[in-house]
Amino acid sequence: MQPVLEKPSIFERFNNWARTSITLKLISIGILILILLIPSSMLTSLIYERERYRDDAIDEVSGKWGDSQTIGGPVLTIPYEVVLEDAKGKVSTITEYAHFLPEDLVINGRIQPEVRKRGIYEVVLYNTQLEAKGHFSYPKYGELKIPKEKLQLQDAFISIGIPDMRGIKEKVALQWNDSTYYFNPGIVTKDVFASGISLPLNLDEKDKYTFSFKLNLNGSKDLHFLPVGKETTVNLHSNWNNPSFIGAFLPDNRQVNTDGFTAQWKVLHLNRNFSQQWKGTSANFKTQPNRNNEYEEYTDYAVTSVSSSDVESAAFGVKLLLPIDEYQKTMRSAKYNIMFIFITFLAFFFVEVLNKKRIHPIQYLLVGFAITLFYILLLSISEHVGFNLAYLISCICILLLITFYAKSVLKSNKLTYLVSGILVVLYGFFYSLLQLQDYALLLGSIGLLLILAVVMYLSKDIDWYNINAVKQEKAE
């Protein structure tokens, strides 16, 4: 008499289905990828945090040396009286200012950079020696509709805008025609500049006023100039070989090599959005309320007033870049984390299906954590040895970790070498994407196309509807 075989219980059948179901495996892999989004987002926050620490270190050093500098001026300012009468007939007199810009301005400068360290971070500082010269014509106050008798020529003054006064290293002397004057700290009015230096002038009536001055200034990161001349020419040279020319105007001539750079800008008054003279404060610029208390263009004010933001928007200059920004590259590489995990899981999945191996979801998860750990290693090591070497070291560490783990899971040297080879290709591919920034989209699209083609080729002979039955037959 043959023994009666017990029918598997519902739990046993469900357990057997769960162990062999490809659908459930794919769902579990998708859930694992969603779970790994959590450390991926934490990774992004970590990179931002480290970058913020770097910026704080730079700000700390810059605050003691000198911050970014924008040189503006010189600007000739003449006070004038304005008589106001209110609705009750009460008359009062206030002082406003008319501002005049030079006919030509030539600045020759040398930038001497210096790299200092604050902890593990590098900070680019500089000292610049500037020589400026040019001339003013006699102020055309008639174009501003200012009566001559209202002008206070004896109270005129010259201003130069300097954002960070801590950077001034020597006294600043102004050669005005045949006389020499020394600038004082601060400015009389903030119509044009928020901070800077100024000196009083008793303006006599002449057709032309020549000027020149030298400026010894400390700063950091970048140096800007404002094109306040009717024709502004700036000539700069430095031994820094990694400049970035920024602002409203690029240099007309430039040369960059291993010994440094030279650059020349030439800006006309026609290239900017403010005139050679104006009056009033920036609050009057372009807009005045109409009858309905709404703001609209107002022609008279647009002609005679200038906003300080308009002046600043015309700034141009140079930024002293460090050769490598490891945080920017690490952030770009971290954006590929989920794609890297997905492709790696896909490789393990096909190894499992095509070679009848069983890989537990926990094992998938551990591999995903290892891939995410790569970016933490990359971030921490790149702060000390540079990005490229850090990428190589991190790759070797994670490749060895996943290779030994895959060998213990798959129990096959051939499959282990296959998985390791796929990871090597992926790390090389993503490194190429980081290096070829301009062609990253093209290269990435081609790479994804090739990956999809490989997946389609490997899966073309798989009977997805009968794969569980085949696996059970081979198991028996």
Long-range contacts (C-beta under 8 A, 24 or more apart in sequence): 17-468, 19-358, 20-468, 20-471, 20-472, 21-468, 22-353, 22-464, 22-467, 22-468, 25-349, 25-352, 26-349, 28-361, 28-364, 29-345, 29-349, 29-361, 29-364, 32-345, 32-361, 32-364, 32-365, 32-368, 33-338, 33-341, 33-342, 33-345, 33-368, 35-365, 36-338, 36-341, 36-365, 36-368, 36-369, 36-372, 37-338, 39-369, 39-372, 40-334, 40-337, 40-338, 40-372, 43-334, 43-337, 43-372, 43-375, 43-376, 44-331, 44-334, 46-376, 46-379, 47-327, 47-330, 47-331, 47-334, 47-379, 50-327, 50-379, 50-383, 51-327, 53-121, 54-121, 54-327, 57-118, 57-119, 57-121, 57-123, 58-118, 58-121, 58-123, 58-220, 58-221, 60-118, 61-116, 61-118, 61-123, 61-125, 61-220, 62-123, 62-125, 62-220, 62-221, 63-166, 64-166, 65-125, 65-166, 65-167, 65-218, 65-219, 65-220, 66-125, 66-164, 66-166, 66-167, 66-217, 66-218, 66-219, 66-220, 67-163, 67-164, 67-166, 67-167, 67-219, 67-220, 67-221, 68-163, 68-164, 68-219, 68-220, 68-221, 68-222, 68-223, 68-224, 69-128, 69-162, 69-163, 69-164, 69-167, 69-217, 69-219, 69-222, 69-223, 69-224, 70-161, 70-162, 70-163, 70-223, 70-224, 70-225, 70-226, 70-312, 70-315, 70-317, 71-107, 71-130, 71-160, 71-161, 71-162, 71-215, 71-217, 71-223, 71-224, 71-225, 71-226, 72-160, 72-161, 72-162, 72-192, 72-193, 72-196, 72-225, 72-226, 72-228, 72-311, 72-315, 73-158, 73-159, 73-160, 73-161, 73-192, 73-193, 73-196, 73-226, 73-228, 74-102, 74-132, 74-158, 74-159, 74-160, 74-174, 74-211, 74-213, 74-228, 75-99, 75-100, 75-101, 75-158, 75-159, 75-160, 75-161, 75-192, 75-193, 75-228, 76-100, 76-101, 76-102, 76-136, 76-139, 76-156, 76-157, 76-158, 76-201, 76-203, 76-209, 77-156, 77-157, 77-158, 77-159, 77-188, 77-189, 77-191, 78-139, 78-141, 78-151, 78-152, 78-153, 78-155, 78-156, 78-203, 79-151, 79-152, 79-155, 79-156, 80-141, 80-146, 80-150, 80-151, 80-152, 80-279, 81-150, 81-152, 82-150, 95-152, 96-279, 96-280, 96-281, 97-188, 97-189, 97-191, 97-279, 97-280, 97-281, 98-139, 98-141, 98-144, 98-146, 98-151, 98-277, 98-278, 98-279, 99-191, 99-192, 99-277, 99-278, 99-279, 99-306, 100-136, 100-139, 100-140, 100-276, 100-277, 101-228, 101-229, 101-230, 101-269, 101-276, 101-277, 102-134, 102-135, 102-136, 102-211, 102-228, 102-229, 102-230, 103-134, 103-135, 103-136, 103-137, 103-229, 103-230, 103-231, 104-134, 104-135, 104-229, 104-230, 104-231, 104-232, 104-233, 105-132, 105-133, 105-134, 105-227, 105-228, 105-229, 105-231, 105-232, 105-233, 106-132, 106-133, 106-134, 106-233, 106-234, 106-235, 107-131, 107-132, 107-225, 107-232, 107-233, 107-234, 107-235, 108-132, 108-235, 109-234, 109-235, 109-236, 109-237, 110-236, 110-237, 110-238, 111-223, 111-236, 111-237, 111-238, 111-240, 111-318, 111-320, 112-238, 112-239, 113-238, 113-239, 113-240, 113-320, 115-322, 120-383, 120-384, 122-322, 123-220, 124-220, 124-221, 124-320, 124-321, 124-322, 125-218, 125-219, 125-220, 126-218, 126-219, 126-220, 126-223, 126-238, 126-240, 126-320, 127-169, 127-216, 127-217, 127-218, 127-219, 128-215, 128-216, 128-217, 128-218, 128-219, 128-223, 129-214, 129-215, 129-216, 130-214, 130-215, 130-216, 130-217, 131-212, 131-213, 131-214, 131-215, 132-211, 132-212, 132-213, 132-214, 132-215, 133-210, 133-211, 133-212, 134-210, 134-211, 134-212, 134-229, 135-208, 135-209, 135-210, 135-211, 136-208, 136-209, 136-211, 137-207, 137-208, 137-209, 138-205, 138-206, 138-207, 138-208, 138-209, 139-203, 139-277, 140-276, 140-277, 141-277, 143-277, 144-277, 144-278, 144-279, 144-304, 145-304, 146-279, 153-202, 153-203, 153-204, 153-205, 154-202, 154-203, 155-200, 156-200, 156-201, 156-202, 156-203, 157-188, 157-198, 157-199, 157-200, 157-201, 158-183, 158-198, 158-199, 158-201, 158-211, 159-187, 159-188, 159-192, 159-193, 159-196, 159-197, 159-198, 160-193, 160-196, 160-197, 160-198, 160-213, 160-215, 161-187, 161-192, 161-193, 161-194, 161-195, 161-196, 161-226, 162-193, 162-195, 162-196, 162-197, 162-217, 163-194, 163-195, 164-195, 164-219, 165-195, 165-196, 165-197, 166-218, 167-217, 167-218, 167-219, 168-197, 168-215, 168-216, 168-217, 168-218, 169-216, 169-217, 169-218, 170-214, 170-216, 172-197, 172-213, 172-214, 172-215, 173-213, 173-214, 174-199, 174-211, 174-212, 174-213, 175-210, 175-211, 175-212, 175-213, 176-201, 176-209, 176-210, 176-211, 177-206, 177-209, 177-210, 177-211, 183-213, 189-281, 190-308, 191-280, 191-281, 191-282, 191-308, 192-306, 192-308, 192-311, 193-308, 194-308, 221-319, 221-320, 222-246, 222-317, 222-318, 222-319, 222-320, 223-317, 223-318, 224-315, 224-316, 224-317, 225-265, 225-315, 225-316, 225-317, 226-311, 226-312, 226-314, 226-315, 227-267, 227-269, 227-271, 227-272, 227-314, 227-316, 228-311, 229-267, 229-269, 230-268, 230-269, 230-276, 231-266, 231-267, 231-268, 231-269, 232-265, 232-266, 232-267, 232-268, 233-264, 233-265, 233-266, 233-267, 234-264, 234-265, 234-316, 235-262, 235-263, 235-264, 236-261, 236-262, 236-263, 236-264, 236-318, 237-261, 237-262, 237-263, 238-318, 238-320, 240-320, 242-320, 242-321, 242-322, 242-323, 243-318, 243-319, 243-320, 243-321, 244-318, 244-319, 244-320, 244-321, 245-316, 245-317, 245-318, 245-319, 246-316, 246-317, 246-318, 246-319, 247-315, 247-316, 247-317, 248-272, 248-313, 248-314, 248-315, 248-316, 249-314, 249-316, 250-316, 261-318, 263-318, 265-316, 267-314, 267-316, 271-314, 272-314, 273-310, 273-313, 273-314, 274-306, 274-307, 274-310, 274-311, 274-314, 275-303, 275-306, 278-304, 278-305, 278-306, 279-304, 279-305, 280-304, 280-305, 281-305, 282-306, 282-307, 282-308, 282-309, 285-310, 324-386, 324-387, 326-379, 326-382, 326-383, 326-386, 326-387, 326-390, 327-379, 329-382, 329-387, 329-434, 330-375, 330-378, 330-379, 330-382, 330-387, 332-434, 332-437, 333-375, 333-378, 333-391, 333-430, 333-434, 334-375, 336-430, 336-433, 337-371, 337-372, 337-375, 340-371, 340-426, 340-430, 341-368, 341-371, 341-372, 343-422, 343-426, 343-451, 344-368, 344-371, 344-422, 344-423, 344-426, 346-455, 347-419, 347-422, 348-419, 350-455, 350-458, 350-459, 351-410, 351-415, 351-418, 351-419, 353-462, 353-467, 354-458, 354-462, 355-410, 355-412, 355-415, 356-471, 356-474, 356-475, 357-409, 357-410, 357-411, 357-412, 357-415, 359-409, 359-410, 363-405, 363-409, 366-405, 367-402, 367-405, 367-406, 370-398, 370-401, 370-402, 370-405, 371-398, 371-402, 373-398, 374-398, 391-431, 395-427, 398-423, 399-423, 399-424, 399-427
